[in-house]
Every structure is written in structure tokens, then in C-alpha cells.
Amino acid sequence: MVTPGEEIRRRLQDRGWTQGDLAQIMDRPPQTVNQIIQGKKAITPDMAAALAAAFGTTPDLWMQLESQFRLSLVKVDTSPIEKRARLCDYAPVKEMIRRGWIAAAESVEEQERIVCQFFEIGSLDEVPRIVAAMRKSSPSTDLSPSQTAWCFRARHVAKSLPIGGFDEKRMGAMKRDLRILAAYPAEAQRIPTIMRENGIRFVVVEHLAGSKVDGAAFWLDEQSPTIAVSLRLDRMDNFWFTLMHECAHIDHHDAISIDAEMGHEEREQPLMKETAEKRADEDAAAALIPPDELDSFIRRIGPIYAKPNIIQFAHRIKMHPGIILGQLQYRAEIKFGAHHEMQPKIRAHVISTALTDGWGVELSPGSA
């Protein structure tokens, strides 16, 4: 590597100039020129421009030589920085620590060990694996680090729930029981009990910033289904649609089938996921409101949906008006935001009885 001082000496020799000559030409103190040549003084942009004018070069040449020279003098071990950057790319470590999901460590090596333990992997070279079918903004895409971390936290929390055996033959009756609860916000308090009686773990984990996860259906093993919700949107329609959507995944064993298909060609995976998500959406909508009933209502009332009409229809089919409003909005029959007063908040009712991690309710890293 050629240093700035060596390059100046070479050019002075080629021209037969002395350091004093160069100082006079640039109208700079001789001491300044000598310090630059010896590497004791850095070349500033102004000096780079002066040297370029004196030697007929460009200022970039001198700035590049100066930058390369200064970098060569740096003797700092950057491996801890690289490890911390890799760790932050791998998982939202800072938020996980803030939420109490993992403990903070003094060294990056220890922090990496804790993160690996959380994701149940041996090293950051491994990809965390969890059998899950998640409802998020882009269901056909791979999980983001925040979504993966959320799902693992839900899994850890779910493991602490004692529960009986699961019988898939009871799914139909369970979904009918759940539908009855959907008519009144406060009835959501009974959901954990109904889930537990049917061998399904139900947990609530507040979403991580930017994750946009609404819920997930996954299996601790082939006989231990779990439904986790984030209550990211504190709205009656979103919660109940998410819950029934995840019930559909359990009912169809989507989580297991999707995981089993991961060995197929990459081009087949997005289509398979999209099919499972579409089916879960259709099942969730039908479980809450019979499609023929909603179609009939739309034909009779649309395109103007007055609030009294929606309420009357809700009373007739024994469903909360907010859920009907949500499906009409999903079908683009009503603009989102219209009749917003018909969408009560539901989070407080759900977390009053469900095992919850979030909104100030923290579980210690070792407790789940």
C-alpha cells in the first residue's frame, strides 16, 4: 500500500521539488507539509484540493490514499461487532430482552447462547423450525425474524399449560360452541375453558413491533395442538375471524401437512401455503356467518347498509354486528372504517382469563 507521504515524495522527486517548494506553491506552512509526509497529520479535503492543483491530479486520489492509510493503522478486533450485527439480523434481541423473553448477557457470546436456547438450535447457522400455520399480512412469504420469535414465545408459553388429550372428532362441536360466544364481547372470557376442555392450548402473546402477526396454529407434538393470538388489532371482528381461522388450521391438520411438504420443490411451497390459508379463511367466515345467509342479506340490503339493518340481521342469526360488519368490509361491500362504533374492543375480555404474555403482564424467561 502506498501512503500519502510516499506518493508526495515520489512526485516531488519526479519534479525536482523540495518540501519547501511544495509548501510555497500551495501557500501552506512547511511544517504542515512535513507532518503530512511523515503521516503525523491527516489530509483534509482542503489539503487534498491543494495537492491536486499542485500535482495535476484529482482531490479523490489524495482522499483515497489518506483513507486507506488511516484504516491500515486501525488494530481493532471487529469480531464482537460482527457477532452483534449477526445476532440482531437473526432476531429482535433488544425487544425480546425488553419483553422478558430472554435474559440480557454481558458478552455477545453468552447472548448468542441464550438466543440459540430460545430458538432451540445449536448455533445461528441453523434455521429455527416450528410446525405452524400463521395468519399474517403475507401468508405465502417466509416468516420474518420477529414473526419467528413471536411464534417460539407462544410455543414456550403454551408448554406451561397442563391439558388433556386432543380428539379431532370434537372440533365441529367446539367450533359451534365458540360461535355462540361470538355474539357478545364479554363471552370471550370463556374461550380458554372451551379450548382446554377440547385438548387445545390457547395463549395470548402481544405481537412484536413490525411483525403484523394476528395468530398461529401449531403443534407441540402430533397430539398437542395450540392456538396463539396476538390481539394486535383490538377489534371484535378481527379477533373472532383470527380465532376461527386458526381453528380451521387445527381441524385440517394444516400445520402438520405444511411441515411435511417442506421437502418438496421450493416452487410448490407458496402455492400450498396459499391454498391452506384460503381454505382457513373460507372456513372461518362460514363458521361465524353461514355464507348463504350473508349472500341473501347482501342481495336484499346492498349496496346501502344502514346500521339498523345490520343490527337486525345480527339479532336474527345470533351474531355480533361487528363481525357482520367485518365480513361486509372484507367483501368490499362497505368501506373499512365505516360504522366503526359497531366494533367493540375485546382484548380486555380475552386476557382476563387466558394465559397472556404482554401489555405489562410479563412471564420470566425461565417460566415459559
Secondary structure, DSSP 8 states (H G I E B T S, - for coil): ---HHHHHHHHHHHHT--HHHHHHHHT--HHHHHHHHTTSS---HHHHHHHHHHHT--HHHHHHHHHHHHHHH-----HHHHHHHHHHHHS-HHHHHHTTSS---SSHHHHHHHHHHHHT-SSTTS-----EEEEES-TTS---HHHHHHHHHHHHHHHT-------GGGHHHHHHHHHHHTTSGGGGGGHHHHHHHTT-EEEEE---TT--EEEEEEESSTT-EEEEE---S--HHHHHHHHHHHHHHHHHTHHHHHHHGGGS-TTHHHHHHHHHHHHHHHHHHHHHS-HHHHHHHHHHHTT---HHHHHHHHHHHT--HHHHHHHHHHTTSS-TTTTGGG----HHHHHTTSEEEBTTB---TTT-
